[in-house]
Amino acid sequence: MQSESISFTISGSFLTNLCRQLNAEGNREKALKILDESFDEISIEQAELICDGKLSIIDSGDGMLELAAENEEYKGLLESMNVQKMKPLDAWDF
C-alpha cells in the first residue's frame, strides 16, 4: 500500500487567535499548554500575555515566528523581555 504524507504551516496569527479564543471560552489552561508545547523559547509569562491580548505571535518571513506588542502601551513590556525568534516544534500532542 502506498503511503502519502501531508504537510502544513500554522501561521502566528492563527495560533494567537486560537489561544485567545480558547481563553475566552474558559479554557485558559489548554491555551497556555498549546503555547508552552509549541515553542521551546516561550515563557509562561509571554504565553499569558498572548492569551490576554497584549502580545501576538507573528510570522517573521523566514520560516520563524516572533512576538509583537499589540500596541504602543505594550511595546515597552516586550522590549524588557529577552525575546528571540521562535521555531515552531514539529509535532503537537494535546
N, C-alpha and C positions, 0 to 999 in steps of 0.2 A: 504494500500500500504506500503510495506516495504521500509524503508529508509536506505541508506548506507552512510558512511562517507569516506572521503579520507584525508590523512594527508601527508605532505611532509616537507622536510627540505631544506632551502635555505642556501647554503654554503657562507662563507665570500668571497671567490674568485668570485663566481657568482655575488654577489651584487656589489663588487668592479668593475668587468668588465662591468656590466650593466650600472652603473652610469658613468663610463668613456666613454662608447660608446654613451650614451645619450649626454654627454658633447661635445664629438667630433662632433656629429650631430647638435650641436647648441641648444640643449635642457638642458642647464645647470640648469635652474630653476627647471625643473622636476627631474633631478638627485639629486639636493640638497633637494627637497621635499621628495623624496624617503628615503634618508638617515635620514633626520630630523624626519620623521614619523615612521621610522623603529626602532629607538633606543631612549630611554629617555636620555641616557648618552652621546650622541654625540653632540658636539658643531658645530655651523655653520663654524667655522674656521677649525675644523677637517674634516667636510664634503667637504669643498673647497679643502683641501689638498688631499683628496681621489680623487676627480674629476681631480685634477691637476697632479696626478701620483706620489705624494710624500709619501703618506701613503696608506696602504692596510688594508682591513678587512680580518682577518684570523681566522680559526677555532682553538680554544684552546684545543679541545679534550674532553671537559667536558660538551658539550652542549652549551657552551658560545662562544662568539666571542670577538676578541680583535684587537687593531690597531697595525700595524707593519710598520716600516720605510722601504721604498723601497730600500734604500742603505745607506751606512755609512754617506753620506752627510746629510741625514735627521734624522739620529738616535738621534742627539743632540736635534733637534726640538721636536721629540717625547718625549724624556726624560724630556724636560722642561714643558710638559703638564701633568696634573694630570689625567692619563689615567687608566681607570678601565676596567675590563671585562664587556662586554655588553651582555645583553639578548635580542634577537630579540622580538619585540612585536608580539602578536598573530595574528593580522589582519591588512591588509592594505586596504586603500580606496583612490586610486589615479587615 
